């Protein structure tokens, strides 16, 4: 039977070997040790702090393998305690990162308490983003209006990563923002979500974008086109792929050809046909492969 007192003693040992052995077996220890591990993780002794942090990770991974693990609720409860103000900031950050792998919907409200804390908001959003189910997305949606302007793109990224159709309207609104970063984040979110809004918003003005942002803009449009093609909205997908063909850059032309080939329609084949005679070798070869693939 695990001896919690001995375990915590070894985590604090002057012997690196003893600390290592203790954290390696932490998955066997009771979750009741978590609050003390949280305090030790902030120790001014680097070896002790490292051992405590690793012990918390080991405990988490031990229950993370099995959603029905008997100790899982207790470990989640212990980690939630570590997110509180009584613990050092690095410990709170570490606890939120660990919770992102094992917390469920019942923990969403507790995790979201610090969603507007500048020191923790990144970890909170990351954690909520990874918790499956509607509660986490609804919490992010409700929290979005109160988020600081500079942090709204992170919320929008979470909506995109989750393909949250419920947040589509927020992505559309963001695209109309005078804040370029928010507008671009809205575009990327909408592209990942992949649903066609009732009213298509305007796109961020190319002239105002950096070279990298121009790439992100074009990439998002192609991603959106791919999603539209999957659901049978071939007309919108076709228009975007055609626009890629008209770009001077070879990689966008190639992307347009590949997208059109996936549509497999006579109209798509007709759009690809001129690229079989392209002066650019890569574009020409891409078109030839696409043409053969469609013929086959």
N, C-alpha and C positions, 0 to 999 in steps of 0.2 A: 504493500500500500504506500503511495507517495507520502513523503513527509514534507509538508509545506515549509516548515521552519528550516529544515535542513536545506531544502531547495533554495530558499531565499538567501540563506547563509552562503551557499556555494556561489550564487550569482554575484555576491559581494566579495568573494574570496580574493586574496592577493595573488592567488595562483591562476594564471591564464588557462592552464589545463582544466582546473576545477570549474572555472566559469564556462569554458567551452562545453564541457560534459554536461553541465547543468542546463544550458540553453538548448542543447541538442535533445534532451529528454523532456523539455518543457511541455510537449504535447500530452504527456502522461499526467501532468500536474493539474490540480483543481483550479477552476477559474477564479476562485476566491483569492488567488495570489495576484491577480491582475492589478488591483489598486496599488499594491506595494511595488510591483514591477514598474508601474507608471511613475512612481516617485524615484525609483532607482534609475530609470531611463534618463532622468535629468541630473544625475550625479555629476559632480565636478571631477570625478575619476573616469577618464575616457573608457577604460577597460570595463568598468562596472556598467556605465551607461550603454555601451555597446552590447554587453551580455543581456541586459534587461530588454533592450529593444529587440534583439534577436529572439529572446524567449517569447516575447509577445507575438512576433511573426510566426514562430514555430507553433505556438498554441493555435493561432488563427488558421494556419495551413492544415493542422491536424483535424480541425472540424470542417474545414472548407472542402475536403474531399467528399464528404457525405452530407447532403442537406438535412438528413434525418439524424445526424449524430446527436447523441444524448446531451453532450456538453455544449452544443452550438448555442442555444439560447443564453446560457450563462456566460459564454465568452462574448457574445454580442453585447449583453448587458454590461459586462465589465469594461469593454472598449468604449461603450457609450459614456460611461462615467469618466473615462480618460479624456473625453472631448470637452469636459467642463473647465471653467476658469480656474479651478484649484490646481490645475496641472500646467507645467511649462509648455510654451507654444510648440516647440519641436515634438513634444509628446502628443499634444492634441492633433497636430498634423499627421503624425505617424498612425494614431488611432483611427483617424478618418480614412486614411489610405487603406488600412487593414479592413475597416468596415465595408469598404467598397466591394470587397470580395465575398462577404458573408451576410451582410445585413439584408433584411427583408422589408416588406412594406410597413410592417408594424413599427419599424425604427425611423421611418421617414421624418415624422414630426420632430423627433429629438435631434436628428442630424441637421435639419433645416434651421434650427434656432440661430445658427451663426452664419447664415447665408449672406448677410450683408456686412459681416465683419471683414474689413479689408485684409486682415492677416490670415483668415481662414476660408474666405469665400471660394477661392480656387479649389481647395480640397473638398469643400462641401458640395459644390456643383459637380465635381468629378465623381464623388461618391454617389450622389443622387442619380447621376446619369447612368451609373452601372447597376442600379437596383431595378430589377424588372417589375413590370406592373404599372398600372395607371397612376398610383398615388405619387410616385416620384415625378412623373411628367407634369401632373396637375400642380404639384407644389412649385416646380420650376416656372410654370406658366403664371401662377399667381404672384410669384416673387419678382418676375421680370420687370413690371412697371416701376418698382421701387429701386431697381438696381442702378448703380452709378453709370453714367454714360460710357465711361471707359471700359466698363465690365460687361455691358450688354452683349458684345460680340461673343463672349464666352458662353452665355446662356444660349445664344442662337446656334453656336457650334454644338452644344449638347442636344438641342432639338434635331439638328441634322444628323448627328451620330445615331440617335435613337429612331430616326425616320418618323418622328412624331407628327402625324397628320393633324393632331389636335392643336399643334402650334403653328400650323401653316399660315394663319392670318397674321401672326406676329412676324413671320418672315416677310410676308408681303408688305406690312407696314414699315418694317425696317428698311426695305429697299427704297422707300421714298424719303428716308432720313437725309437731311443735309450733311450729316456726319458721314464721311466717306467710309470709315471703318465699319460703322453699323450697317450702311447700305450694302457693302460687300459681304458682310457676315450674313445679312438677310438673304442675299442671292445664293450664297453657298448652302445655307440651310434649306432653302426652297428646292435647290437642285438635288440635295440628298433625300429630302422627304419625297420628292418625285411626283407629288400630286399637282394637277393643274388647277390653279385658283380660278374663281369665278371671273375675276378681272385681272389680267396680266399687268403687273406693275412695270414702270419704266426701268430700264437698266442703268447702272452707274455709268456716267459719261466717260468714255474711253480717254478723252483728252485730259481728264483730271487724275488719271491713274498712273501709278508707277509701272515700270516694266513688269515687275512681279505681279502686281495687281491685274495687269492686262492678261497675264497668263491665267491667273485664278478666275478671271471673268470668263474667258473662253472655255476653260476646263469645266466650269460650273454649267455653262450652257450645253456643252456636250454631255455632261452627266445627266442633266435634265432631259435632253433628247433621248438618251438611252432608256431612261425611266418611262418616258412617254411611249417609246416604241414597244416596251414590254407590255403595256396595258392597251395597246392597239391604237393609240393616238398617232397614227403614222404621218398625218399632215404636218403637225407641229414638229415632229422629229425630222421630217424631210426638210423643212425650211431651215432648221438649225444646221443640219449636215451640209446643205447647199451653201449656206453662208460660210462654213468652214472651208469649202472648196474654193471660195473666192479670195481667201486670205493668201498673202504672198508667202507666208512661212510654210515650208514643206511639211513640218510635223502636223500642222492644223489641216492641211490638205489631205494628208494620209489618214488622219483621224476621221475626216469627213467621208473619205472613200470607204473606210472600214465600217462606219456607221450605216452608210447607205447600203452596203453589201448585206448587212444584217436584216435590212428591211425586205430585201429580196423581191421588190416589185419592179414592174417594167419601167416605171418612172425613175426608180433608183438606178436601174441599169443605164437608162438614158443619160442620167446626170454623171455617171462614172465614165461613160464612153469617151468624152473628150480627153480625159486624163490618161488614156492609153497612149496618147501622142504627146504627153507632157515633156517639156525640155528638161525637167528635173528627173534624174534617174530613179531616185527613191520613190517619188510620186508615181512614176510610170510603172515601176515594178510592183508597187502596192496595188495599183489599179489592175494590173495584169492578173495578180493573184486573186483579187476580189472578183474579177470578171470570170475567171475559171471556176472559182468556188460557186458563184451564182449559176453558172452553166451546168455544173455538176449536180 
